């Protein structure tokens, strides 16, 4: 996928987890795709970047800020920024929408870190995102009233409405059927233009449509 290129690195990661060593960099605005067999550590890597899991050993930087420094094995990290303060958006194959909230309110909930003050401003921005993901008129629907593809569109809008510095995508199309996945793939290609992203996928179609760079994780033999 050809994005508008920006200078400078955004993500620098070097970790060892379960004897798997990884080291990669992601340039600003690019989509780095992680591929490898099941159990290779792809999801574990995303969880470490997001701040949900502490790696055995390693460091990560985002826009020059150290997210974690676990460079000394079996000791407390020198630096550990909590997940809520990292400015990272995470999307998996499960939309994880709040069942009691409407589509619009789910998107608005994701804005609490985006410095968008005032309910009207957040509502207006959420409605803009509903339009961007092709769901104008669906704002009042609850998750159980949405199809799988529609729910994932809402989840994409919620992640990006928060203006994350980095987006992590963990098999975001894996739960969608063959008729729905291509449309969501194209949506991601459109809305991720210029958004620094790390994508985990098994599907060549995702790589062809989205990836600027590919990093293959090979577990030890």
Helices and strands as residue ranges (DSSP letters): E 9-17, E 20-27, E 31-35, H 42-50, E 57-62, E 65-70, E 79-80, G 83-85, E 88-92, H 103-109, G 110-113, H 119-132, G 143-145, H 148-161, E 166-170, H 178-191, E 197-200, H 204-210, E 213-216
